[in-house]
Amino acid sequence: MYKVPKDTRQEIKFVANFYSYPKVLAWIKMNRHGFFREYQDRWVNSVYFDTYDYYAYASNLSGESSRRKVRYRWYGEKILSSGQVEIKNKRNYFGWKNIYNIPNSPYREGDTWQDIKEKITTYLPEEAKQILKFYNFPVIINRYYRSYYISLDRKIRVTIDTNQSTYDQRYKLFPNFFTKSKLPDTFVIEVKFDRSDRHIASEFITGLPIRVSRHSKYINSVNSVAGRGYF
């Protein structure tokens, strides 16, 4: 369905209860690969769009080999500011993103979701417009605090996401920025690397003091707002 670019990277996710956080953080800082902070910690915010029958949700849940997510992402503590549309593609073990910058905030106080989508669309090329037209249903806003680490040889990147919260947007005329849905007290680790460095990443992952597990912030957030279980 989606052609995999040659420079596609692999990513592996882990999720654990928050009581494991100090142990994992210490292990990364003391690891022989010499991890250091790549960027300053920051808040990451995303609006996830889907179809009205939750096509992206169902594709992820069933583990389809080719699938797609569409989100609008911005950074920092503002309610909704300038950012980027990310079309996140997955083909088997490989993932890549098509990114489109939105230089001005698509939101002003009093705007509806329809207003926001129209403003975002004005900055998109035709292909991306058609994708957003298909995935046009704002489902949730997800927010978390991200720390960035990279190995000394710059071959392995690790991010740690904490303080995750989610806000139900389904069937709402105006964005919901304030009423949270309940999420489990967990944190998420993502390990990212080039295909050619998989052997290095595998050695690193083997020593992590938590087990690998399938995890999707979007799926967990939808389950949360819908009153379902988590994975």
matplotlib code that plots the C-alpha trace (Angstrom):
import matplotlib.pyplot as plt

x = [0.0, 2.8, 6.2, 9.0, 11.6, 15.2, 16.1, 13.3, 14.2, 12.9, 11.4, 10.6, 8.4, 8.3, 5.8, 6.2, 4.6, 6.0, 7.6, 10.2, 11.1, 14.1, 15.7, 15.3, 16.6, 19.7, 20.3, 20.3, 22.6, 25.1, 24.9, 28.1, 26.8, 27.3, 23.9, 23.5, 20.6, 20.1, 17.5, 15.9, 12.9, 9.6, 5.9, 4.5, 0.9, -1.0, -4.5, -5.2, -7.6, -9.4, -12.4, -15.9, -15.7, -12.2, -10.3, -6.9, -7.8, -9.0, -6.0, -3.6, -5.6, -5.7, -1.9, -2.3, 1.1, 0.4, -1.3, -1.4, -2.1, -2.7, -2.0, -1.4, 1.6, 2.9, 5.4, 5.3, 2.6, 0.3, -3.2, -2.8, -0.1, 1.9, 3.2, 3.1, 0.8, 2.4, 1.2, 2.8, 3.1, 3.9, 4.9, 5.8, 8.7, 9.4, 7.9, 8.3, 6.6, 5.5, 5.7, 4.1, 4.9, 2.0, 3.8, 0.8, -1.5, -4.6, -6.6, -8.1, -10.4, -13.9, -12.8, -14.6, -12.9, -14.1, -12.4, -9.2, -9.1, -9.8, -6.8, -4.5, -5.6, -4.5, -0.8, -1.0, -0.1, -2.9, -1.9, -1.9, -5.2, -6.8, -5.5, -6.7, -10.1, -10.3, -9.1, -11.2, -12.6, -10.7, -10.8, -8.4, -5.7, -2.7, -0.1, 3.1, 6.5, 9.4, 13.1, 15.6, 18.8, 21.2, 24.2, 27.7, 28.1, 24.6, 23.3, 20.6, 18.0, 15.9, 12.9, 11.1, 7.5, 6.0, 3.0, 0.7, -2.8, -5.6, -8.7, -11.8, -12.7, -15.3, -18.5, -17.5, -18.0, -15.3, -11.9, -11.8, -8.5, -9.4, -11.4, -9.0, -9.8, -8.2, -5.0, -2.8, 0.3, 2.9, 5.8, 6.8, 10.3, 10.9, 14.2, 14.9, 17.7, 18.6, 18.0, 21.7, 22.2, 19.7, 22.4, 23.6, 20.1, 19.2, 22.2, 21.1, 17.5, 18.4, 19.7, 16.7, 15.3, 11.7, 10.1, 9.3, 5.5, 3.3, 2.1, 0.2, -0.6, -3.5, -5.0, -4.7, -6.2, -9.2, -9.6, -9.5, -12.2, -14.3, -14.0, -12.2, -9.0, -5.4, -2.5]
y = [0.0, 2.5, 2.4, 2.2, 5.0, 3.9, 6.1, 4.7, 4.1, 1.4, 2.2, -0.1, 1.0, 0.0, 0.9, 0.4, 1.5, 4.8, 3.2, 1.8, 5.2, 6.0, 2.5, 2.9, 6.5, 5.5, 2.5, 4.7, 7.3, 4.6, 2.6, 1.9, 3.6, 6.9, 8.4, 12.2, 14.7, 15.6, 18.3, 20.2, 18.4, 19.8, 19.3, 17.4, 17.9, 16.1, 16.2, 12.8, 12.6, 9.5, 8.6, 8.6, 4.7, 4.8, 3.3, 4.2, 2.9, -0.4, -0.8, -0.4, -2.6, -5.5, -5.1, -4.5, -4.5, -1.2, 1.5, 5.3, 7.9, 11.6, 14.1, 17.8, 18.3, 21.3, 21.8, 23.8, 24.8, 26.8, 25.5, 25.1, 26.9, 26.7, 23.3, 20.6, 18.0, 14.6, 11.7, 8.7, 5.6, 2.1, -0.9, -4.0, -3.0, 0.3, 3.7, 7.1, 10.4, 13.0, 16.4, 19.6, 22.8, 25.1, 28.4, 30.2, 29.0, 27.4, 28.3, 31.5, 31.6, 30.7, 28.7, 25.4, 22.3, 23.1, 26.5, 24.8, 22.2, 24.8, 26.9, 23.9, 22.8, 26.1, 25.2, 21.7, 20.4, 18.6, 15.0, 15.9, 17.8, 14.7, 12.6, 15.1, 15.1, 11.4, 11.4, 14.5, 13.5, 15.0, 12.2, 13.1, 15.5, 13.8, 15.5, 14.4, 15.6, 14.2, 13.7, 13.1, 11.0, 9.9, 7.5, 8.9, 7.4, 9.0, 5.6, 5.1, 7.7, 7.2, 9.2, 9.0, 10.3, 11.0, 13.0, 11.8, 13.1, 12.9, 15.0, 13.7, 15.6, 13.3, 14.9, 18.3, 21.5, 23.3, 21.9, 20.4, 21.6, 21.1, 18.0, 15.0, 11.4, 8.9, 7.2, 4.6, 5.8, 4.7, 6.1, 5.2, 4.6, 4.7, 3.4, 4.6, 3.5, 3.0, -0.4, -1.0, -0.5, -3.0, -5.3, -2.4, -1.5, -5.2, -5.4, -2.2, -3.3, -6.7, -5.0, -2.7, -3.4, -3.6, -5.9, -4.9, -4.3, -3.1, 0.4, 3.2, 6.5, 6.9, 3.5, 4.0, 7.5, 6.3, 3.4, 5.9, 8.2, 5.3, 3.5, 0.5, -1.3, -0.4, -2.1]
z = [0.0, 1.0, -0.6, 2.1, 1.6, 1.5, 4.6, 6.7, 10.4, 12.7, 16.1, 19.0, 21.9, 25.5, 28.2, 31.9, 35.2, 36.5, 39.5, 37.0, 35.7, 38.0, 37.3, 33.5, 33.5, 35.5, 33.2, 30.1, 31.6, 32.7, 29.5, 27.6, 24.5, 26.3, 25.9, 26.4, 26.0, 22.4, 22.9, 25.7, 27.3, 26.1, 25.9, 22.9, 21.8, 19.1, 17.6, 16.1, 13.1, 11.9, 9.9, 11.5, 11.5, 13.1, 10.2, 11.5, 15.0, 13.6, 11.3, 14.2, 16.5, 14.0, 13.3, 9.6, 7.9, 6.1, 8.0, 8.5, 11.2, 10.7, 13.4, 13.9, 16.3, 18.1, 21.0, 24.2, 26.6, 24.4, 23.9, 20.1, 18.1, 14.9, 14.3, 11.6, 10.0, 10.3, 8.1, 9.9, 7.7, 8.9, 6.7, 8.7, 11.0, 9.2, 9.9, 8.3, 8.3, 5.8, 7.5, 6.5, 8.4, 9.5, 10.2, 11.9, 14.6, 13.1, 16.2, 17.7, 20.7, 19.6, 16.5, 15.8, 14.6, 11.1, 11.3, 12.5, 9.7, 7.0, 8.3, 8.4, 4.9, 3.3, 3.9, 2.6, -0.9, -2.8, -1.8, 1.9, 1.6, 0.2, 3.1, 5.7, 3.8, 4.3, 8.0, 8.9, 12.3, 15.3, 17.9, 20.7, 21.8, 23.4, 25.5, 27.2, 28.4, 26.3, 27.0, 24.2, 24.4, 21.7, 21.8, 21.5, 18.0, 17.2, 16.0, 18.6, 19.7, 22.8, 23.9, 27.2, 27.5, 30.9, 32.3, 29.5, 29.3, 26.8, 25.9, 24.1, 20.9, 19.5, 18.2, 19.8, 17.8, 19.7, 20.9, 24.4, 26.0, 29.7, 30.5, 30.7, 30.4, 32.7, 31.6, 33.4, 35.3, 32.8, 30.8, 27.2, 25.8, 22.1, 20.6, 17.0, 14.7, 11.0, 9.4, 9.1, 12.8, 14.0, 15.5, 17.7, 18.7, 19.5, 21.9, 23.6, 23.9, 25.3, 28.5, 29.1, 32.6, 31.2, 28.6, 25.0, 24.5, 21.8, 22.5, 20.8, 22.4, 20.0, 20.7, 24.5, 24.3, 22.2, 24.7, 27.5, 26.2, 25.1, 28.5, 27.2, 28.4, 27.6, 25.9]

ax = plt.figure().add_subplot(projection="3d")
ax.plot(x, y, z, "-o")
ax.set_aspect("equal")
plt.show()
